[in-house]
Every structure is written in structure tokens, then in C-alpha cells.
Amino acid sequence: MDSTRATALLLGILFHTVWTYMPVYARAPIIDVSGNVFWSYFFYTSHIFRMHLFFLIAGFFGAMLIGRYGRSGFIKHRLVRLGVPLLVFFILLKPLFALTWALGADHSGAYVGPETAVSEAWVEIVSGQIWIDGGLTHLWFLYYLLLICLLGTVLCPVIGRVAGKFPGDLSKVDRFLELAFTRFWGVLVLALPVGILLYLDGNPFGTSTPGAKIDVLVLAIYGFFYAVGWVIHRQAHQVSTLFSGWRWRLPIGLLLSMGLFVCFAFANKPLIRDWPLLRSEMAKAVEGRQKDPVILEVFSFVPDKFHDYLTEGKTEYENLNQKEAVIASIDRALHAEEPKRIDPDKGRVDPDKKERQWRNYFKNRRQLSKEAPELFGPPQRFQKTGAEKWMAFAYFYGYAVCLWLFVIGTLSFFQRFCNRHSPVWRYLSESSYWVYILHMPLIPLLQVATGLWPVSSLIKIPLVVGTGLLICLLSYHYLVRSTFVGVMLNGRKHPFTPNPLTAMKG
């Protein structure tokens, strides 16, 4: 389990690395000029299961900890190991996030404001605005894991009393879970509650990334996986037989994820159908030669600083960040009830209308696609009305099946090949907590630094990941492993060893 937990967290580093290599704007600090659609598929597929796997393993170890420390000791343990790091690193990293994203916007030329993104970010840091946006950065998983652990300690006595009255039923649960994990039909049954929750959440990308405001559906999804891991601990003596079938689960999961990715792409068709044509039409507007009222209205959403870009002769590849900044300006304006009321230099929607943003977006985009169908595509999302609700549920149920195939397949794979004690895996497991915390915003800084290099992503991704991991592991060894930080994160302080390789050998 240690090796699987470490891999789940380390997969997050690769996940956040390829974020910038998708050839579309996805709120990353920069869009890398060497991106391609394969990295979009990798990003989508890894998001399907990695955090669910982590929460399942967290539930397994949670059951072990409460058995070791008792309820009160478990709560104290979780507050120290989850609550304190969440508070400390949120305060330290949140400003760095703001500055890193601002640096990316300035470096790529995608910033839409009148000054510089860094100066605006600095004003927000000094004024305290960054603390009230509700975002928890990548540390949201600590927040939700802490909530689930606290809820678990409240519910455990109740469940224990009920189970005590029906001791035979608890053994039936163990038996069902054993069959579900070892039989083909198991993933079809396990996927049903997850598919329903995903359907209710309605995000085609999968489980939403939450903020400080508690998302009940997200809490339920991850809580379900935590509970499954908790129950699995009751059968810890037969984990080797419980996790099996990686040879067929992982290939089927990959095939299913490809089909789901195609469906996801269909459900999120781009706003612009013909970018070169739209760019040439808006270039005419810059020069005062455009008469079409639809083009002129759309052009009014674009900040003045991008007028030169629209009239330049450079290719889309050379100006990917500027292109996506222009499209993002148009996209933001369509979220408003009255698009013309948007200030294109700020690109913000009236916060009082947030609840109506998506409804307005669909209405405005549908109207735009009718007026200029050769340029703009209609909105395509899974709707929960009419016959489409069954199509939507089929997608989310298939997504949940794929999720379980990957989760059980990954557990089976590591049970098969990494089941023996290994000092290296133990070292990586203990360092993974620190590495995952530190990798953001370190990886984004490296992405910004290399984002405009005219070099293949096959070179840049290993370079960014390798450099980031090296810095994280060295900082763990010299600044964390043998200090009070190591006690806070891992519960112990190791004797200092000058050579990291010696420590890895045990």
C-alpha cells in the first residue's frame, strides 16, 4: 500500500505537468507551444482515478490508525498531520500561486489587463484579496480528507452499534466486497453509486476540484472511496487475493477511457469553429473595414492590447497563448447577461450574476452560433432533460466503471510487483507527502520558464518533471526528513544522513 500511495501522489506531479501541454486554455499558468492532444487525453485519463485511489488508500490506513490510537488519538493525529500542514502551507503557498500564474500571463503575452499581471497579483496579495476567493490550491485534498476523517469518527460508533446487532450482516459486506473486487461484474456494481453521484455533479471532466465551500457531492464521492478502503482493512490479511486481475482491468480501462475522452471532446466542442477566418474578420475590424454587426460585437469583447496580434502574420502555433487569451475574453463575455456591459480590459463578470452565468452562456452562445454558424459552434454539454439525460447517465456510469477498473487494476499491479518491503519505496512513500505539497508552484514555475521554447514536449516534460522531482527530493532529505517538519508530516524524525542514496538503501 505504501508504494501505491506514493505513486498516486507522484502521478499528481505528472498530471499537473502535462496541464500546460494541452493545446487549449485550461487555467494553467501558460499554454506550452509544443502541446498536443495526446497530453489532453493523458490529463483526462489520469484525473479519472488518481485521487479516488488516494482516498481509498487513506481509508485503509485510517482504519489502521483508529485501531492503534483510538478515537480521540485518531482525531489528534489527523489534526496534526492534516490540519496543521493545510494551514501552514496554504498561507505560505497561496501568494506564490498568484505570482506564478501572473508571471505566466506576462511571459506568454496572454494577460488582458492594462498594466502587468504580476503588479495586479501583488496588489491582491497586499490587500488580502487572494485569501477570500475560496480557492485552496492543490491542498484541497487535505481539507477534504480531514473532513472525511472527522465525519468518520462521528459515524463509526453509530455504525458499530448497528453492526453489533447484526453481526452476520457485516460479514456479508466483507463477502460482497471480496466478490466485487475479484469478479468481473464487481466493477459494474461498485460503479453504480459513483456513477449516480457523478451524474448529479454534472461535470463531464469527472469529480470537480472543490474549494473551501464544502461540495456535498464531492465529499460523498471521495467519502465513498474512503469508506471502501476502511472496510478493506477488515480483510487486510487477504489483500493479496483481494486485488487481482490487473492484466485485463488496466487494458479495458485504457480502451474505455479513450471512448470516454471522445465523448468528453464532443460534449465540450470549441467555441470557435474557424479561428483563421474569425481572426481575419476581426483584423478587418482593427483596420476599420468591418461592417458585420456580429463580428463587431464579438470584436468589442477583445482587449485593445491584442489588436496588434490580430493583424500580425504569425502562425497560430507561434501565438497560441495570445489566441487562447482572445478566445477566453470572448468566452468570459458570453457568461454575462448583457455581453456588451463587460469591460474587456478586466474580463470579469458582475459577481452578483454568478448563479446565472452558465445559463446566460448557453443562451448567448446559441444565439451567436445562429447568427454566424460558419464561425461559432453551439454549446454541447450533457443536459439532464429529455432523452439526453439517459445519454448523460450512460456517460457518467461508463466513467465510474472506468474509474474502478483503474483503481482495482492499479492496486492489483502494485500488489503483484511491489508487495515486498523495499527501502527505496519506503523512502519515496515518506517523501511523497512533502513532494506533493512542494511541487506546486515549483512545477508551474518551470513550465513558465520553458513554455515558449521551440522544443518538443517529449523533451520538455521529462526535463520539467525530473528537475522538479530532484529539487523536491533533495529539499525533503536536507530540510524535512530530519527536522520538525518531518515530524509534522510523517510523525517521526529520522537520523540525518548526508547522502540521500545511503538513506534510500535503509
C-alpha positions as CSV (number, residue, x, y, z in Angstrom):
1,M,0.0,0.0,0.0
2,D,2.9,2.4,0.7
3,S,4.1,2.1,-2.9
4,T,0.6,2.6,-4.3
5,R,0.0,5.7,-2.1
6,A,3.3,7.2,-3.2
7,T,2.6,6.5,-6.8
8,A,-0.9,8.1,-6.6
9,L,0.7,11.3,-5.2
10,L,3.6,11.3,-7.6
11,L,1.1,10.8,-10.5
12,G,-0.3,14.1,-9.5
13,I,3.0,15.7,-10.3
14,L,2.9,14.4,-13.9
15,F,-0.8,15.3,-14.0
16,H,0.0,19.0,-13.2
17,T,2.9,19.0,-15.5
18,V,1.0,18.0,-18.6
19,W,-1.6,20.5,-17.7
20,T,0.2,23.2,-19.7
21,Y,0.8,20.9,-22.7
22,M,-2.8,20.7,-23.7
23,P,-3.4,22.9,-26.8
24,V,-6.3,24.7,-25.2
25,Y,-6.7,27.1,-22.3
26,A,-7.4,25.2,-19.1
27,R,-6.5,27.8,-16.5
28,A,-2.9,26.7,-16.5
29,P,-0.2,29.3,-15.9
30,I,0.9,29.1,-19.6
31,I,0.0,27.1,-22.7
32,D,3.1,25.4,-23.9
33,V,3.8,25.9,-27.6
34,S,4.7,22.2,-28.0
35,G,1.4,20.9,-26.7
36,N,-0.7,18.3,-28.5
37,V,-4.0,16.4,-28.0
38,F,-2.2,13.3,-26.5
39,W,-1.5,15.3,-23.4
40,S,-5.1,16.3,-23.2
41,Y,-6.0,12.6,-23.2
42,F,-3.4,11.8,-20.5
43,F,-4.7,14.7,-18.4
44,Y,-8.3,13.5,-18.7
45,T,-7.4,9.8,-18.0
46,S,-5.2,10.4,-15.0
47,H,-7.9,12.6,-13.5
48,I,-10.4,9.7,-13.7
49,F,-8.9,7.7,-10.9
50,R,-5.8,9.1,-9.2
51,M,-7.5,11.0,-6.3
52,H,-10.1,8.3,-5.8
53,L,-7.3,5.8,-5.4
54,F,-5.6,8.0,-2.9
55,F,-8.8,8.4,-0.8
56,L,-9.3,4.6,-0.8
57,I,-5.8,4.0,0.4
58,A,-6.3,6.8,3.0
59,G,-9.4,4.9,4.3
60,F,-7.3,1.7,4.6
61,F,-4.7,3.5,6.7
62,G,-7.4,5.4,8.6
63,A,-8.9,2.2,9.9
64,M,-5.4,1.1,10.9
65,L,-4.7,4.3,12.8
66,I,-8.0,4.4,14.7
67,G,-7.3,0.8,15.8
68,R,-3.9,1.9,17.0
69,Y,-4.8,5.2,18.7
70,G,-8.5,5.1,19.5
71,R,-11.0,7.7,18.5
72,S,-9.5,10.7,20.4
73,G,-6.0,9.8,19.5
74,F,-7.0,9.4,15.8
75,I,-8.6,12.9,15.8
76,K,-5.5,14.4,17.3
77,H,-3.3,12.5,14.9
78,R,-5.3,13.8,11.9
79,L,-5.4,17.4,13.1
80,V,-1.6,17.4,13.4
81,R,-0.8,15.5,10.2
82,L,-3.5,17.1,8.0
83,G,-4.9,20.3,9.7
84,V,-1.6,21.9,10.6
85,P,0.1,21.3,7.2
86,L,-3.0,22.6,5.5
87,L,-3.0,25.8,7.4
88,V,0.8,26.4,7.3
89,F,1.4,25.6,3.6
90,F,-1.8,27.3,2.4
91,I,-0.5,30.6,4.0
92,L,2.9,30.1,2.5
93,L,2.0,28.9,-1.0
94,K,-1.2,30.8,-1.9
95,P,0.8,34.1,-2.6
96,L,3.3,32.1,-4.7
97,F,0.5,30.6,-6.7
98,A,-0.9,34.1,-7.5
99,L,2.6,35.4,-8.5
100,T,3.4,32.3,-10.6
101,W,0.2,32.5,-12.6
102,A,0.7,36.2,-13.1
103,L,4.2,35.6,-14.3
104,G,2.9,33.1,-16.8
105,A,0.4,35.5,-18.1
106,D,3.0,38.3,-18.5
107,H,5.6,35.9,-20.0
108,S,3.2,34.5,-22.6
109,G,1.6,37.8,-23.5
110,A,-1.8,36.4,-22.5
111,Y,-2.6,39.0,-19.8
112,V,-5.6,41.1,-20.6
113,G,-5.2,43.9,-18.0
114,P,-3.9,47.5,-18.5
115,E,-0.6,47.1,-16.5
116,T,1.1,43.8,-15.7
117,A,-0.3,40.6,-14.2
118,V,2.4,40.5,-11.6
119,S,1.7,44.0,-10.3
120,E,-2.0,43.2,-10.1
121,A,-1.3,40.0,-8.3
122,W,1.0,41.8,-5.8
123,V,-1.8,44.3,-5.1
124,E,-4.2,41.4,-4.4
125,I,-1.7,39.8,-2.0
126,V,-1.0,43.0,-0.1
127,S,-4.7,43.9,0.1
128,G,-5.6,40.4,1.2
129,Q,-8.0,39.7,-1.7
130,I,-6.4,36.3,-2.5
131,W,-7.5,34.9,0.8
132,I,-11.2,35.4,0.2
133,D,-11.6,33.7,-3.3
134,G,-12.4,30.3,-1.7
135,G,-9.6,28.5,-3.6
136,L,-7.5,26.0,-1.6
137,T,-4.9,25.4,-4.4
138,H,-3.8,21.8,-4.7
139,L,-4.1,21.5,-0.9
140,W,-7.9,20.9,-1.2
141,F,-7.3,17.2,-0.7
142,L,-6.0,17.8,2.9
143,Y,-9.1,19.8,3.6
144,Y,-11.5,17.1,2.3
145,L,-9.5,14.2,3.8
146,L,-9.7,16.0,7.2
147,L,-13.4,16.5,6.9
148,I,-14.0,12.8,5.9
149,C,-11.8,11.6,8.8
150,L,-13.7,13.8,11.3
151,L,-17.1,12.6,9.9
152,G,-15.8,9.0,10.1
153,T,-15.0,9.3,13.8
154,V,-18.6,10.6,14.4
155,L,-20.2,7.9,12.4
156,C,-18.1,4.9,13.4
157,P,-19.7,4.4,16.9
158,V,-23.1,4.6,15.4
159,I,-22.2,2.1,12.6
160,G,-20.5,-0.1,15.2
161,R,-23.6,-0.2,17.4
162,V,-25.8,-1.1,14.5
163,A,-23.4,-3.7,13.2
164,G,-23.2,-5.2,16.7
165,K,-26.9,-6.0,16.5
166,F,-26.5,-7.7,13.1
167,P,-23.0,-9.3,13.2
168,G,-23.9,-11.6,10.3
169,D,-24.7,-8.7,8.0
170,L,-21.2,-7.2,8.5
171,S,-19.6,-10.5,7.3
172,K,-21.9,-10.3,4.3
173,V,-20.5,-6.8,3.5
174,D,-17.0,-8.3,3.7
175,R,-18.0,-11.1,1.4
176,F,-19.7,-8.8,-1.1
177,L,-16.6,-6.6,-1.3
178,E,-14.4,-9.6,-1.8
179,L,-16.6,-10.8,-4.7
180,A,-16.8,-7.3,-6.1
181,F,-13.0,-6.9,-6.2
182,T,-12.3,-10.3,-7.6
183,R,-15.2,-10.8,-10.2
184,F,-15.7,-9.0,-13.5
185,W,-19.3,-7.9,-12.5
186,G,-17.9,-6.3,-9.4
187,V,-16.9,-3.0,-11.1
188,L,-20.4,-2.8,-12.7
189,V,-22.0,-2.9,-9.2
190,L,-19.4,-0.6,-7.5
191,A,-19.7,1.9,-10.3
192,L,-23.5,2.4,-9.8
193,P,-23.4,4.7,-6.7
194,V,-20.3,6.5,-8.0
195,G,-22.0,7.0,-11.4
196,I,-25.1,8.4,-9.8
197,L,-23.1,10.9,-7.8
198,L,-21.1,11.9,-10.8
199,Y,-24.3,12.4,-12.8
200,L,-25.7,14.6,-10.1
201,D,-22.4,16.6,-10.0
202,G,-22.7,17.0,-13.8
203,N,-19.1,17.7,-14.6
204,P,-18.1,15.8,-17.8
205,F,-14.4,16.0,-16.8
206,G,-15.2,14.0,-13.7
207,T,-15.1,14.8,-10.0
208,S,-14.9,18.5,-9.6
209,T,-12.0,20.1,-7.8
210,P,-13.5,21.8,-4.8
211,G,-12.7,24.9,-2.8
212,A,-13.2,25.9,0.8
213,K,-17.0,25.9,0.4
214,I,-18.0,22.3,1.1
215,D,-19.2,20.5,-2.0
216,V,-21.5,17.8,-0.7
217,L,-21.3,15.6,-3.8
218,V,-17.5,15.7,-4.0
219,L,-17.4,14.9,-0.3
220,A,-19.8,12.0,-0.9
221,I,-17.7,10.6,-3.8
222,Y,-14.4,10.7,-2.0
223,G,-16.0,9.7,1.2
224,F,-17.4,6.5,-0.5
225,F,-13.9,5.5,-1.6
226,Y,-12.5,6.3,1.9
227,A,-15.2,4.0,3.3
228,V,-14.4,1.2,0.9
229,G,-10.7,1.4,1.9
230,W,-11.8,1.4,5.6
231,V,-13.8,-1.9,5.0
232,I,-10.9,-3.4,3.1
233,H,-8.8,-3.1,6.2
234,R,-11.0,-5.6,7.9
235,Q,-9.7,-8.1,5.3
236,A,-6.1,-6.9,5.4
237,H,-4.9,-10.5,5.9
238,Q,-6.1,-11.4,2.4
239,V,-5.2,-8.3,0.5
240,S,-3.0,-10.3,-1.8
241,T,-6.1,-12.2,-3.1
242,L,-8.5,-9.3,-2.9
243,F,-6.6,-7.3,-5.5
244,S,-6.3,-9.2,-8.8
245,G,-6.8,-9.0,-12.5
246,W,-4.6,-6.2,-13.5
247,R,-3.8,-7.9,-16.8
248,W,-7.4,-7.4,-18.0
249,R,-8.6,-4.5,-15.9
250,L,-5.9,-1.9,-17.0
251,P,-6.2,-2.6,-20.8
252,I,-10.0,-2.5,-20.7
253,G,-9.8,0.7,-18.6
254,L,-7.5,2.3,-21.2
255,L,-9.8,1.3,-24.1
256,L,-12.8,2.6,-22.2
257,S,-11.0,5.9,-21.3
258,M,-10.4,6.5,-25.0
259,G,-14.1,6.2,-25.8
260,L,-14.9,8.4,-22.9
261,F,-12.4,11.0,-24.0
262,V,-14.0,11.2,-27.4
263,C,-17.4,11.7,-25.7
264,F,-15.9,14.4,-23.5
265,A,-14.5,16.2,-26.5
266,F,-17.9,16.0,-28.2
267,A,-19.6,17.4,-25.1
268,N,-17.2,20.3,-25.0
269,K,-16.9,21.5,-28.6
270,P,-14.8,24.6,-29.0
271,L,-16.5,28.0,-29.1
272,I,-14.7,29.0,-32.4
273,R,-15.3,26.8,-35.4
274,D,-12.9,28.6,-37.8
275,W,-10.3,30.5,-36.0
276,P,-8.2,31.7,-39.0
277,L,-11.4,33.1,-40.6
278,L,-12.5,34.8,-37.3
279,R,-9.1,36.3,-36.8
280,S,-9.0,37.7,-40.4
281,E,-12.5,39.2,-39.8
282,M,-11.5,40.8,-36.6
283,A,-8.3,42.1,-38.2
284,K,-10.6,44.0,-40.6
285,A,-12.4,45.5,-37.6
286,V,-9.0,46.7,-36.3
287,E,-8.4,48.4,-39.6
288,G,-12.0,49.9,-39.7
289,R,-13.1,47.8,-42.7
290,Q,-15.5,45.5,-40.9
291,K,-19.3,46.2,-41.3
292,D,-20.8,42.9,-40.0
293,P,-22.6,43.8,-36.7
294,V,-22.0,40.3,-35.2
295,I,-18.2,40.5,-35.8
296,L,-18.1,44.0,-34.5
297,E,-19.9,42.9,-31.3
298,V,-17.6,40.0,-30.7
299,F,-14.6,42.2,-31.5
300,S,-15.7,44.6,-28.8
301,F,-15.0,41.9,-26.2
302,V,-11.3,41.7,-27.2
303,P,-8.9,43.9,-25.2
304,D,-7.1,46.6,-27.2
305,K,-3.7,45.1,-26.4
306,F,-4.5,42.2,-28.7
307,H,-5.3,44.3,-31.8
308,D,-1.7,44.1,-33.0
309,Y,-1.7,40.3,-32.6
310,L,-4.9,40.1,-34.7
311,T,-3.2,41.9,-37.6
312,E,0.2,40.2,-37.4
313,G,1.2,37.5,-39.9
314,K,2.4,35.0,-37.4
315,T,1.0,31.5,-37.3
316,E,-1.4,30.1,-34.7
317,Y,1.4,27.9,-33.3
318,E,3.6,30.9,-32.6
319,N,0.8,32.8,-30.8
320,L,-1.1,30.0,-29.0
321,N,-1.3,31.9,-25.7
322,Q,-2.5,35.1,-27.4
323,K,-5.0,33.2,-29.4
324,E,-6.4,31.5,-26.3
325,A,-6.4,34.8,-24.4
326,V,-8.6,36.4,-27.2
327,I,-11.0,33.4,-27.1
328,A,-11.1,33.5,-23.3
329,S,-12.1,37.2,-23.5
330,I,-15.0,36.3,-25.8
331,D,-15.9,33.3,-23.7
332,R,-16.0,35.4,-20.4
333,A,-18.2,38.0,-22.1
334,L,-20.7,35.4,-23.1
335,H,-21.2,34.4,-19.5
336,A,-22.8,37.8,-18.8
337,E,-26.4,38.6,-19.1
338,E,-25.6,41.6,-21.2
339,P,-22.3,40.8,-23.0
340,K,-21.7,44.5,-24.0
341,R,-21.6,45.5,-20.3
342,I,-18.3,43.6,-19.9
343,D,-15.1,45.5,-19.5
344,P,-12.8,43.7,-21.9
345,D,-9.7,45.0,-20.2
346,K,-10.7,43.4,-16.9
347,G,-12.7,40.5,-18.4
348,R,-14.8,40.0,-15.2
349,V,-18.4,39.2,-14.9
350,D,-20.6,41.0,-12.3
351,P,-20.3,38.7,-9.2
352,D,-24.0,39.2,-8.4
353,K,-24.9,37.3,-11.5
354,K,-22.7,34.2,-10.9
355,E,-25.6,31.8,-10.4
356,R,-26.9,32.7,-13.9
357,Q,-23.5,32.7,-15.7
358,W,-23.9,29.2,-17.3
359,R,-27.5,29.8,-18.3
360,N,-26.5,33.1,-19.9
361,Y,-23.5,31.5,-21.6
362,F,-25.7,28.8,-23.3
363,K,-28.2,31.4,-24.4
364,N,-25.6,33.8,-25.7
365,R,-23.5,31.2,-27.4
366,R,-26.6,29.6,-29.0
367,Q,-27.6,32.9,-30.4
368,L,-24.1,33.6,-31.7
369,S,-24.0,30.2,-33.5
370,K,-27.3,31.1,-35.2
371,E,-26.1,34.5,-36.4
372,A,-22.6,33.3,-37.6
373,P,-22.7,29.5,-37.9
374,E,-19.5,29.4,-40.0
375,L,-17.6,30.9,-37.2
376,F,-19.1,29.9,-33.9
377,G,-20.3,26.5,-32.6
378,P,-23.3,25.8,-30.4
379,P,-22.9,24.8,-26.8
380,Q,-22.6,21.0,-26.4
381,R,-22.8,19.7,-22.9
382,F,-24.6,16.8,-21.3
383,Q,-28.0,18.0,-20.5
384,K,-30.3,16.4,-17.8
385,T,-33.5,17.0,-19.7
386,G,-35.5,14.8,-22.1
387,A,-33.8,11.9,-23.8
388,E,-30.3,13.4,-23.3
389,K,-30.5,12.6,-19.6
390,W,-30.0,8.9,-20.3
391,M,-27.1,9.7,-22.6
392,A,-25.6,11.7,-19.8
393,F,-26.1,9.0,-17.2
394,A,-24.6,6.4,-19.6
395,Y,-21.5,8.6,-19.9
396,F,-21.1,9.1,-16.1
397,Y,-21.8,5.4,-15.4
398,G,-19.2,4.4,-18.0
399,Y,-16.8,6.9,-16.4
400,A,-17.4,5.2,-13.0
401,V,-16.8,1.8,-14.5
402,C,-13.5,3.0,-16.0
403,L,-12.6,4.6,-12.6
404,W,-13.0,1.3,-10.8
405,L,-11.1,-0.6,-13.4
406,F,-8.1,1.7,-13.0
407,V,-8.4,1.7,-9.2
408,I,-8.6,-2.0,-8.7
409,G,-6.2,-2.6,-11.6
410,T,-3.5,-0.3,-10.1
411,L,-3.9,-1.9,-6.7
412,S,-3.6,-5.3,-8.3
413,F,-0.5,-4.3,-10.3
414,F,1.4,-3.0,-7.2
415,Q,0.3,-5.9,-5.1
416,R,1.8,-8.2,-7.8
417,F,5.1,-6.4,-8.4
418,C,5.7,-4.2,-5.3
419,N,4.5,-6.4,-2.5
420,R,7.8,-6.9,-0.7
421,H,9.4,-4.4,1.7
422,S,11.7,-2.0,-0.2
423,P,13.8,0.7,1.5
424,V,13.5,2.7,-1.7
425,W,9.7,2.6,-1.8
426,R,9.6,3.3,1.9
427,Y,11.7,6.4,1.4
428,L,9.6,7.6,-1.6
429,S,6.4,6.9,0.3
430,E,7.6,9.1,3.2
431,S,8.8,11.8,0.9
432,S,5.7,11.8,-1.3
433,Y,3.7,14.0,1.1
434,W,6.3,16.7,1.1
435,V,7.0,16.3,-2.6
436,Y,3.3,16.7,-3.5
437,I,3.0,19.9,-1.3
438,L,6.1,21.5,-2.7
439,H,5.6,20.6,-6.4
440,M,3.1,23.4,-6.7
441,P,4.0,26.1,-7.6
442,L,7.5,24.7,-8.4
443,I,6.4,22.8,-11.4
444,P,4.4,25.8,-12.8
445,L,7.5,28.0,-12.5
446,L,9.4,25.5,-14.6
447,Q,6.5,25.4,-17.0
448,V,6.6,29.2,-17.4
449,A,10.3,29.2,-17.9
450,T,10.2,26.6,-20.7
451,G,6.8,27.2,-22.1
452,L,7.8,29.2,-25.1
453,W,10.9,27.2,-26.0
454,P,10.5,25.8,-29.6
455,V,11.4,22.2,-28.3
456,S,9.3,19.0,-28.4
457,S,7.2,18.2,-25.4
458,L,8.8,14.8,-25.3
459,I,12.0,16.7,-24.2
460,K,10.4,19.4,-22.0
461,I,8.1,17.2,-19.9
462,P,11.0,14.8,-18.7
463,L,13.1,17.9,-18.1
464,V,10.4,19.7,-16.0
465,V,9.4,16.6,-14.1
466,G,13.0,15.5,-13.5
467,T,14.1,18.9,-12.3
468,G,11.1,19.4,-10.1
469,L,11.4,15.9,-8.5
470,L,15.1,16.4,-7.9
471,I,14.5,19.7,-6.1
472,C,11.7,18.3,-4.1
473,L,13.6,15.1,-3.1
474,L,16.7,17.0,-2.1
475,S,14.8,19.5,-0.1
476,Y,12.9,16.6,1.6
477,H,16.2,14.9,2.5
478,Y,18.0,18.0,3.8
479,L,15.2,20.2,5.1
480,V,12.4,17.9,6.1
481,R,13.4,14.3,6.9
482,S,15.5,15.0,9.9
483,T,13.7,18.2,11.2
484,F,10.5,19.1,12.9
485,V,8.8,19.4,9.5
486,G,9.3,15.7,9.1
487,V,7.7,15.1,12.5
488,M,4.7,17.2,11.4
489,L,4.2,15.4,8.1
490,N,5.3,11.9,8.8
491,G,5.2,11.6,12.6
492,R,8.9,10.9,13.1
493,K,12.3,12.5,12.6
494,H,15.0,10.3,11.0
495,P,18.7,10.5,11.9
496,F,20.4,12.8,9.5
497,T,22.3,11.0,6.7
498,P,24.5,13.3,4.5
499,N,24.0,11.1,1.4
500,P,20.4,10.6,0.2
501,L,21.3,7.4,-1.6
502,T,22.5,5.9,1.6
503,A,19.2,6.7,3.3
504,M,17.3,5.1,0.4
505,K,19.2,1.8,1.0
506,G,17.9,1.7,4.5
